[in-house]
Amino acid sequence: MNKKTVKDIDLKGKKVLARCDFNVPMDENKVITDNTRIVAALPTIKYLLENDCAIILCSHLGRPKGEVKPEFSLKPVAQELSRLLGQEVIMANDVIGEDAKTKAKELKNGQIMLLENVRFHKEETDNDKEFSKQLASMAEIYVNDAFGTAHRAHASTVGVAEFLPAVAGFLVEKELQFLGNAISNPQKPFVAILGGAKVSDKIGVIDSLIEKVDTLIIGGGMAYTFFKAQGYEVGNSICELDKLDLARDLMKKAEEKGVKLMLPVDTKIGKEFKPDTESKTVKCTEIPEGWEGFDIGAESIKEYTEELKNAKTVVWNGPLGLFEFEQFAIGTNSIAKVLSEIDSITIIGGGDSAAAVKKAGLEDKMTHISTGGGASLKFLEGKELPGIEALMDK
């Protein structure tokens, strides 16, 4: 990684603005249901404390779309951070208003404050220069530790870097290290597993990975577009009819590159989109009318397992079935279990695949679980991430 990190800059006694990703799920009572992203920011925060910094944290939460909406307040995050760090995290009532600026000015070394949701301002997503300047004016150094938003050119991810020396936190460094090595210098055989609903969401990634992997395993809803492209009927299964030519092109490209492209051989189908629907397993080439494919079948699991046993690097992005419904989570859970047992570098690319691995209780058995779904996809595509580009080079 050729970007400067917190270790490459003199932090001693400085006032630091740190962008974190505290976009955490909460229930209707505003209780945080999964604090993974908060925990992921702790190493950087603790390092800043060790260097006697005054720390101003900022983040977004949800999609308030430029309006102040109390249900998207970061107050529960401040409370959770206080609990995890064992010290008070001062909560500002605004982002660049009087309260935030006063509290930032009075903030002493060793103290931490959290600004209110940056997306309460439309200027945040517009990457407004004046807003960025105001945000930056509270600190002397900027640290980006929010990999999950690095693919967005927003004020708190890119704009502030124009006004302050900007470096990466430990989480961003770790993400770039694991994802970067997987792409540029993978241990072979290199296998990618791609799932999720639509081919269109993963075109760039499939295209980019065909240049690098030995095997590409396809599952999830997008598999049915590939079957339709080969002339098979897919019943009511999710299928992008406008992407059939693209699916054919991708299969042809894989063949030309000598990449083994594996599609499911059987599928678990259901009558309706509901947890307890009637279901059965059929060959992927024999999906009856009126039925919908929701998971990979036992034969597919067996074939994929055999392929994965020889892998030395595995990148997985997207579930292999409708894992939210228990009877259609078997494929996703089985592959998660296989990855937890093989002697390989296993990288889970954020989003739903990360949620599935956590749900199965296997997160500590993976080499790396990315905190950024969209950002890790863009990175795997070989795209530049604005939030990373904005940081100082080594």
PATOR-816104 format. One record per atom (N, C-alpha, C, CB): x, y, z; residue in one letter. Coordinates in steps of 0.1 Angstrom, whole numbers, plus 5000, padded with zeros to 4 digits. Glycine has a CB too. Example, Ala and Ser with C-alpha at 12.3 -4.5 7.8 and 13.67 -1.06 7.14 Angstrom:
2
513249435078A;512349555078A;513249675078A;511349555090A;512849785071S;513749895071S;512950005079S;514149945057S;
***
This chain:
394
500849885000M;500050005000M;500950125000M;499050005012M;500650214990N;501550334989N;501050464995N;501850354974N;500050445004K;499450555011K;500050565026K;497950555011K;500150695030K;500650715044K;499550665054K;501050865046K;499950615065T;499050575076T;499350655088T;499150425079T;498550635099V;498750705111V;500150685117V;497750655122V;500850575112K;502250555117K;503250635110K;502550405116K;502850695099D;503850775091D;503750925093D;503550745076D;503150965104I;502951105106I;503051135121I;501551155101I;503551255124D;503651295138D;502351335144D;504751405140D;501851255153L;500451285158L;500551345172L;499651155159L;501651335179K;501851375193K;501051505196K;503251395196K;500051495205G;499351605210G;498551685200G;500251695216G;498251625188K;497551695178K;495951675179K;497951645164K;495251765173K;493851755172K;493551685159K;493051895173K;492851565160V;492651485148V;491151465145V;493351345150V;490851485132L;489551455127L;489551315121L;488951555117L;488851215126A;488851075121A;487551035115A;489250985132A;487551005102R;486250955096R;486150805098R;486250995081R;485150765105C;484850625108C;483550575100C;484750595123C;483350455100D;482150405095D;481250345106D;482350295083D;480450425112F;479550385123F;478150365118F;479550495134F;478050325105N;476650305099N;476250165104N;476750315084N;475750155116V;475450025123V;473950005123V;476050025137V;473549875123P;472049845123P;471549865138P;471849705119P;470349915138M;469649935151M;468249885151M;469650085156M;467649845162D;466249805163D;465349935165D;466049705174D;464049905166E;463150015167E;463350105179E;461749965166E;464050045190N;464250125202N;465650195202N;464250025214N;466250195190K;467550265188K;468650195196K;467450405193K;468550055197V;469549975203V;470349915192V;468949865213V;471649925193I;472549875182I;472549725183I;474049925184I;472249665171T;472049515170T;473349445166T;470949475161T;474249525160D;475549465156D;476649575156D;475449405141D;477549565166N;478549675168N;479849645160N;478849685182N;479849555151T;481149515144T;481849635139T;480849415132T;481149725132R;481849845126R;482449935137R;480849915117R;481849945148I;482350025159I;483649965164I;481350045170I;483549835167V;484749755172V;485949765162V;484349605174V;485549765149A;486649775139A;487449905139A;486049755125A;486850005144A;487450145145A;488350155157A;486450255145A;488150065167L;488850085180L;490450085179L;488549975189L;491049995171P;492550005171P;493050145167P;493049905161P;492450205157T;492950345153T;492650445164T;492250385140T;491450435170I;491050535181I;492050515193I;489650505186I;492350385196K;493250365208K;494650415204K;493350215211K;495150395192Y;496450445188Y;496550595189Y;496750395173Y;495450665185L;495350815186L;495450855201L;494150865179L;494750775209L;494750805224L;496250785229L;493850715231L;496850685225E;498250655230E;499150775226E;498750525224E;498850835215N;499650955210N;499151085215N;499650955195N;498351075226D;497851195233D;497151295224D;499051265239D;496351245214C;495551325205C;494251375212C;495351255192C;493751485207A;492351515209A;491551465197A;492151675212A;490651375199I;490051305188I;488551355185I;490051155190I;488351395172I;487051435168I;486651325157I;487051575161I;485651245161L;485151135152L;483951185144L;484751015160L;483851145132C;482651175124C;482251055116C;482951295115C;481051045112S;480450925105S;479050965099S;480450805113S;478650875090H;477150885086H;476450775093H;477050885070H;475150775092L;474250665097L;473050675089L;473950675112L;472750565081G;471550555073G;471550655062G;470350585082G;470250695057R;470150785046R;469150895049R;469650705034R;469650995058P;468751105061P;468551205050P;469251175073P;469351185039K;469151265027K;469251415029K;467951235020K;470251455037G;470551605039G;469551675048G;470451665026G;468751595056E;467851655066E;468251605080E;466451635062E;467951685090V;468151645104V;466951555108V;468251765114V;467251425109K;466251325113K;466651255126K;465951225102K;466051285137P;466451225150P;466651075150P;465451265161P;465851005142E;466050855142E;467350815136E;464950795133E;468150905129F;469450875124F;470550945132F;469550925109F;470250975144S;471251045153S;472350935157S;470651095166S;473550985159L;474650905163L;474850885178L;475950955157L;473850935185K;473950935200K;474150785205K;472650995206K;473350695200P;473550555205P;475050505202P;472650455198P;475650555192V;477050515188V;477950575199V;477350565174V;477750705203A;478550765213A;478550685226A;478150915216A;477350635230Q;477150555242Q;477950425241Q;475650535245Q;477750355229E;478450235227E;479950245227E;477950165214E;480450355221L;481850385221L;482450405235L;482250505212L;481650485243S;481950515257S;482150385265S;480950605264S;481250295262R;481250165269R;482450085265R;479950085266R;482750075252L;483849995247L;485250055251L;483749985232L;485250185252L;486550245255L;486850275270L;486650375247L;485750265277G;485850285291G;486050435295G;486850205297G;485650525286Q;485750665289Q;484750745281Q;487250715285Q;484350855286E;483250935280E;483650975265E;482951055288E;482650955256V;482751015243V;481751125243V;482450905232V;482251245241I;481451365242I;480651375229I;482251495243I;479351395230M;478451405218M;478151545214M;477151325220M;478451585201A;478151715196A;476651715191A;479151765185A;475951825192N;474551825188N;474451855173N;473851925196N;475551895167D;475551925152D;476851885146D;475252075150D;477051925133V;478251885126V;479351995125V;477851825112V;478852105119I;479752225118I;479252345125I;480152255103I;478152325133G;477552435140G;478252475152G;476052395144G;477652565160E;478252625171E;478652525182E;477352735178E;477752425185D;477952325195D;479252245191D;476752235197D;479352195179A;480452115175A;481752195176A;480252065160A;481752325171K;482952405171K;483452435185K;482752525163K;482452475193T;482852505207T;483452385214T;481552555215T;482752265213K;483252145219K;484652105213K;482252035218K;484852125200A;486052085194A;487252175199A;485952095179A;486852305201K;487852405206K;488352375220K;487252545205K;487352325228E;487652295242E;488152155245E;486352315251E;488152075234L;488651935235L;490051925239L;488351865222L;490351855250K;491751835254K;492351705249K;491851845270K;493651705250N;494351575246N;493851465254N;495951595247N;493651345248G;493151235255G;491651225255G;493651235269G;490951335251Q;489551335250Q;488951295236Q;488951465255Q;487751245236I;487151205223I;485751275222I;487051055222I;485451325210M;484051365208M;483651315194M;484051525208M;482251305193L;481651245181L;480751355176L;480951115184L;480951395163L;480051485156L;478751415153L;480751545144L;477651495151E;476451435147E;476551385132E;475251545149E;475551315128N;475551245115N;475851345103N;474151185112N;477051325097V;477451415086V;476451425075V;478751375080V;475651325073R;474651325062R;473351405066R;474251185058R;473351465077F;472251565080F;472451685072F;472251605096F;473551695065H;473851805056H;473951755042H;475151885060H;473251815033K;473251785018K;474651805013K;472251865010K;475351905019E;476751935014E;477751825016E;477252055022E;477451725025E;478251615027E;478351535014E;477851525039E;477251485009T;477251404997T;477551474985T;475851334996T;477351614985D;477751694973D;479251724973D;476951824974D;479951684984N;481351714985N;481551864984N;482251634975N;480751944991D;480852084991D;482152144997D;479552144998D;482752234990K;484052284994K;484052355007K;484652364983K;483052445009E;482952525021E;482652435033E;481852635019E;481752345031F;481352245042F;482652165046F;480252155037F;483352125036S;484652045039S;485652135047S;485352005025S;485752265043K;486652355049K;486252375064K;486652495042K;484952395066Q;484452415080Q;484752285089Q;482852445080Q;484552175083L;484752045090L;486252035093L;484251925081L;487052065083A;488552055085A;489052155095A;489252065072A;488352265096S;488852375105S;488952345120S;487952505103S;488352235124M;488252195138M;489552115142M;487052115141M;490352065131A;491451975134A;492752015127A;491051835131A;493751945130E;495051965124E;495551855115E;496151985135E;494951735117I;495251615109I;493951545106I;496251515116I;493851475094Y;492651395090Y;493051255089Y;492051455077Y;492251165095V;492551015094V;491250955088V;492850955108V;491450885077N;490250815071N;490350665075N;490250825056N;489350625083D;489350475087D;488050415083D;489550465102D;487350485073A;486050435069A;486150375055A;485050555069A;486550245054F;486750185041F;485350165034F;487350045043F;484350145042G;483050125037G;482450235028G;482050095048G;483050355030T;482550475023T;483650525013T;482050585032T;484750455012A;485950505004A;485650514989A;487050415006A;484550444985H;484150454970H;483350574968H;483450334966H;483050654978R;482250774976R;483050904978R;481050784986R;482950994968A;483651124969A;482751224977A;484051184955A;482751214990H;481951304999H;482951395006H;481151215009H;482251495013A;483051595020A;483951535031A;482151705026A;483351435039S;484151385050S;485051265046S;483151335060S;485051225033T;485951125028T;486951175018T;485151015021T;486651285011V;487551345001V;487851485004V;487051314987V;486751565006G;486851715007G;487751765017G;485451765009G;487751705029V;488551755040V;490051725038V;488151685053V;490351635029A;491751595026A;492451715018A;491851465018A;491651805013E;492251925006E;492852025016E;491151984997E;492252015028F;492652115038F;493552065050F;491352175044F;493651935051L;494451885062L;495351775056L;493551825073L;496551745063P;497351635060P;496451505062P;498651625069P;496351425052A;495351315053A;496051175052A;494351325042A;495751085062V;496350955062V;495350845065V;497450945073V;495750725063A;494850615065A;494850565080A;495150495056A;493750515085G;493750445098G;494050295096G;492350455105G;494150225106F;494550075106F;493549995098F;494750025120F;492250025099L;491249945093L;491349955077L;489749985097L;491550085073V;491650105058V;492950035053V;491750255055V;494050045061E;495249985058E;495149835056E;496350015069E;494449775066K;494149625066K;493349585054K;493449585079K;492349655051E;491449625039E;492249635026E;490249725038E;493049735025L;493849755012L;494949645011L;494449885012L;495449605022Q;496449505023Q;495949365018Q;497049485037Q;494749325024F;494249195021F;493549195007F;493149155031F;492749295004L;492149294991L;493149314980L;491049404990L;494149404983G;495149434973G;496049314970G;496049544979G;496449234980N;497249114978N;496449014970N;497749064991N;495148994974A;494348894967A;494248924952A;492948894973A;494249054948I;494149094934I;495449094927I;493449224933I;496449154933S;497749164926S;498749054928S;498349294930S;498548984939N;499548874942N;498948754949N;500748934950N;497948694943P;497248584950P;498048454950P;495948564944P;497948384962Q;498448244962Q;497548164953Q;498648194976Q;498048084945K;497348004935K;497047854940K;497947994921K;496047784937P;494947834928P;494047944935P;494047714925P;493648034927F;492848154932F;491348124927F;493448284926F;490448114937V;489048094934V;488248214939V;488547964940V;487348254930A;486348364934A;484948304934A;486448484924A;484248334944I;482848294945I;481948414945I;482548204959I;481048424935L;480248544933L;478748494934L;480548614920L;478048564943G;476648534944G;475848664944G;476248464957G;474648664950G;473848784949G;472748774939G;474648914947G;471948874938A;470748864930A;470948884915A;469748954934A;471748984912K;471849034898K;473249024892K;471349164897K;473348984879V;474548994872V;474949134870V;474348924858V;474049224868S;474349364865S;475149434877S;473049444863S;474849384889D;475649434901D;477049394901D;474949394914D;477349284893K;478749224894K;479449224881K;478549084900K;478949284871I;479549274857I;481049314858I;478849374848I;481349434864G;482649474865G;483649384872G;482749614871G;483049324883V;483849234891V;484149104884V;483149204904V;483049044877I;483248924870I;484348944859I;481948874864I;484149054852D;485049084840D;486449104845D;484549214834D;486649164856S;487949194862S;488649064867S;487949294873S;487748984874L;488348854880L;488648744870L;487248804890L;487948744859I;488248644848I;489748664844I;487348664836I;490248784845E;491648804842E;492648754852E;491948954840E;492148714864K;493048684875K;492848544881K;492948784886K;491648494882V;491348374889V;491548244881V;489848374894V;491648134888D;491748004881D;490347944880D;492647904889D;489547974890T;488147924890T;487148034894T;487947794899T;486048044887L;485048144891L;483748064894L;484748254880L;483248064906I;482047994911I;480948094911I;482247924924I;479848064904I;478648154904I;477548084911I;478248184889I;476848164919G;475648114927G;474648234928G;476048054940G;473648214937G;472648324939G;471748344927G;473448444943G;471048454928G;470048484918G;470648494904G;469248604921G;471848544903M;472448574890M;472648454882M;473748654892M;472748334888A;473048204881A;471948184871A;473148094891A;470648224874Y;469548194865Y;469648274852Y;468248224872Y;470248384852T;470448464840T;471448384830T;471048604843T;472448324837F;473348244829F;472648114823F;474548194838F;471748054830F;470947944825F;470047984813F;470147874836F;469448094815K;468548144805K;469348174792K;467748274810K;470548224794A;471448264783A;471848134775A;472748334788A;471748024782Q;472047894775Q;470847824769Q;472847794785Q;469747894770G;468447844764G;467647764773G;468847764753G;467947754787Y;467047684796Y;465947764802Y;467947624807Y;464847704805E;463747774812E;464147794827E;462447704810E;463747904833V;464047934847V;462847954855V;465048044848V;461647924850G;460447944857G;460248094862G;460447854870G;459948114874N;459848254880N;461048304886N;458648254890N;462148234884S;463448274890S;463848414886S;464548164887S;464648474894I;465148614891I;465948594879I;465948674903I;465748684869C;466448674856C;466448804849C;465848564847C;467648844845E;467748974837E;467848944822E;469049054842E;466648964816L;466548924802L;467449024793L;465148934797L;467749144798D;468549234790D;470049204792D;468249374794D;470349104800K;471849074802K;472248934797K;472049084818K;471348874789L;471648744784L;472948744775L;470448684776L;473048844766D;474248844757D;475448864765D;474048964747D;475348944776L;476448974785L;476948844792L;476149084795L;475948764796A;476248634803A;476948544793A;474948574808A;476548544781R;477148464770R;478648504768R;476348464757R;478748634767D;480148694765D;481048664777D;480048854764D;480548664789L;481348634801L;481848484801L;480648664814L;480848394797M;481148254796M;482248234785M;479948174793M;482148304774K;483048284763K;484448334767K;482548364750K;484448454774K;485748514779K;486448414788K;485448644785K;485648354797A;486248264807A;486848144800A;485148214817A;486148094790E;486647984782E;487948014775E;485647934772E;487948134769E;489148184761E;490348204771E;488948314754E;490148244783K;491148264793K;491648144800K;490748374803K;490948034798G;491247904805G;490747904819G;492647884804G;489747994822V;489247994836V;488047904837V;488748144839V;488047824847K;486947724850K;485747804856K;487447614860K;484647814848L;483547894853L;482447784857L;482947984842L;482147784870M;481247684876M;479947744879M;481847614888M;478847684873L;477547724876L;476847604884L;476647754863L;475847634892P;475147524899P;474647414890P;473947584908P;474647294894V;474047184886V;472647154891V;474947054887V;472347184903D;470947164908D;470547284917D;470847034917D;469247304919T;468747414926T;467547384934T;468447524916T;467547444946K;466347424955K;465347534951K;466747434970K;464147484946I;463147584942I;461947584951I;462647544928I;461247704951G;460047724959G;458947774951G;460347814971G;457747754957K;456447804950K;456247954952K;455247724956K;456648004964E;456348144966E;457548204974E;455048164975E;457648334974F;458648404981F;458248424996F;458948544975F;458348315003K;458048315018K;458848205025K;456548315021K;459148225038P;460048135045P;459547985045P;460148175059P;458247965046D;457747825047D;457147775034D;456747815058D;457547825023T;456947785010T;457247635007T;457447874999T;456447574999E;456747434995E;457947444986E;455447374987E;458847344988S;460147344980S;460547204976S;461247414989S;461447204966K;462047074962K;463347104954K;461046994953K;464147004952T;465447024945T;465346964931T;466646964953T;465647034921V;465646984907V;466947024900V;464447044899V;467246964888K;468347004880K;468147144876K;468646904869K;469247214874C;469147354870C;468547374856C;470447424871C;468647264848T;468147264834T;466647224834T;469047174826T;466147194845E;464747144845E;463847214855E;464746994848E;463947344856I;463047424865I;461647434859I;463747564868I;460647384867P;459347384861P;458647524861P;458447284868P;457747544853E;456947674852E;456347694865E;455947664841E;456347824870G;455647864882G;456447844895G;454347784883G;457647784893W;458547774905W;459747874904W;459047624906W;460347894915E;461447994916E;462647934923E;460948124923E;463847954917G;465047904923G;465547994935G;466147894913G;465747934946F;466148014958F;467447974965F;465047994969F;468047864960D;469347814966D;469947714957D;469047754980D;471247694960I;471947584952I;471647454959I;473547604952I;471647344951G;471247214957G;472447134962G;470547134946G;472247014967A;473246934973A;474446894964A;472646804979A;474046864951E;475146834941E;476046954939E;474446784928E;475447064938S;476247194935S;477247214947S;475347314933S;476647194959I;477447214971I;478647124971I;476647194984I;478446994967K;479446894966K;480546934956K;478846754963K;480146974944E;481047014934E;481947134938E;480347044921E;481247234944Y;481947364948Y;482947324959Y;480847464953Y;482447234969T;483347204980T;484647134975T;482647104989T;484547044965E;485646974960E;486647074954E;485246874949E;486047174947E;486947274940E;487647364950E;486047364931E;486947394961L;487447484971L;488547424980L;486347534980L;488547294981K;489547214989K;490947244984K;489147074989K;491147264971N;492447284966N;492847434965N;492547224952N;491947524968A;492247664967A;493247714977A;490947744968A;494047814973K;494947874982K;494548014986K;496447874976K;493748084976T;493148214979T;491748204975T;493948324972T;490848244983V;489348254980V;488848394983V;488548144987V;488148454973V;487448574976V;485948544974V;487948694966V;485148584983W;483748554982W;482948674984W;483248444993W;482048704974N;481148824975N;479748784970N;481748944967N;478848794980G;477448764976G;476948624980G;477248784961G;475848614987P;475248484991P;474848394980P;474048505001P;474848264982L;474548174971L;473048134970L;475348044973L;472248194979G;470848164979G;470148274988G;470548024984G;468848244990L;468048344998L;468348305013L;466548324994L;469448345018F;469948305031F;469148355042F;471348335033F;468348455040E;467448515050E;466348415055E;466748645046E;466048325045F;465048215048F;465748085051F;464048195037F;465548035063E;466347915068E;466447805058E;465847865080E;465347765051Q;465347645042Q;466147675030Q;463947605039Q;466447805027F;467247835015F;468647895019F;466447935006F;469047875031A;470347925035A;471347815035A;470247975050A;470947695031I;471847575032I;473147585023I;471147445028I;472947635011G;474047655002G;475047755008G;473547694989G;474547865012T;475447975017T;476147925029T;474648105020T;475447865039N;476047815051N;477047705049N;474947765061N;476747615039S;477647505037S;479047555031S;477047405026S;478947655022I;480147715016I;480947795027I;479847805004I;480247865036A;480847935047A;481647835056A;479848015055A;481047715058K;481647615067K;482947555060K;480647505070K;482847535047V;483947485039V;485147585040V;483547455024V;484847715038L;485847815038L;486447825052L;485247955035L;485747795063S;486247805076S;487247685079S;485147805087S;487147585071E;487947455074E;489147445065E;487047335073E;489147505053I;490247485044I;491547565047I;489847525029I;492647515043D;493947585045D;494147685034D;495147475047D;493547795035S;493647895024S;493448035030S;492547865014S;493848135022I;493548275025I;492048295021I;494548375018I;491248325031T;489748345028T;489348495030T;488948255036T;488948555020I;488548695021I;487048715018I;489348785012I;486248765027I;484848775025I;484548925022I;484048725038I;483948945011G;483849085006G;482649165011G;483749084992G;482449175024G;481449265030G;480049225026G;481749405025G;479149325030G;477649305027G;477049185032G;477549315012G;476249125023D;475449005027D;476348875030D;474448965016D;477448865022S;478248745025S;478848755039S;479448735015S;479248875043A;479748895057A;478748865067A;480349045058A;477448915064A;476348895073A;476048745075A;475048965068A;476148665064A;475948525064A;477048455072A;475948465049A;478248495070V;479348425078V;479148455093V;480748485073V;478848575096K;478548615110K;477448535116K;478348765112K;476348525108K;475148455113K;475548305116K;474048465102K;476448255108A;476848115110A;477848105121A;477448055097A;478348215127G;479248215138G;480648175134G;478748125148G;481048205121L;482348155116L;483248275113L;482148075103L;482948395117E;483848505113E;485248495118E;483248635118E;485448435129D;486848425134D;487648315127D;486848395149D;486948245118K;487648135111K;488148185097K;486748015109K;487748315093M;488148365080M;489348455082M;486948445074M;490148465071T;491348545071T;490948695073T;492248525059T;490048735065H;489648875065H;488148895061H;490548955056H;487348965069I;486049005065I;486049155062I;484948965075I;485749185050S;485749335046S;484549405053S;485649355031S;484749525057T;483749605063T;482949685052T;484249705073T;483449685040G;482849765029G;482349685018G;483849865024G;480949665017G;480449595006G;480649654992G;478949575008G;480149774990G;480349854978G;481749884975G;479449974978G;482449924985A;483849964984A;484749844980A;484450024996A;484449724986S;485349614982S;484949564968S;485049494993S;483749574964L;483349544950L;484149634940L;481849554948L;484049764943K;484749854934K;486249824933K;484550004939K;486849794945F;488249764946F;488549634938F;488649744961F;487749534939L;487949404932L;487849424917L;486949304937L;487049524913E;486849564899E;488149634894E;485649654897E;489049674903G;490249744899G;489949894897G;490749684885G;488849944903K;488550084902K;489350154913K;487050104903K;489650284911E;490250374921E;489150414931E;490950494915E;489450414944L;488450464954L;488850604958L;488550364967L;487950704955P;488250844958P;488750864972P;486950924956P;488150804982G;488550824996G;489950774999G;487650745005G;490450684991I;491850634992I;492850724984I;492050484988I;492350764972E;493150844963E;493450984970E;492450874950E;492551024979A;492751164985A;493751164996A;491451204991A;494251045000L;495251035011L;496651065006L;495150895018L;497551105015M;498951135011M;499651005007M;499651205022M;500451014996D;501350904992D;502550895002D;501850924978D;503050775003K;504250745011K;505450815005K;504450595013K;
***
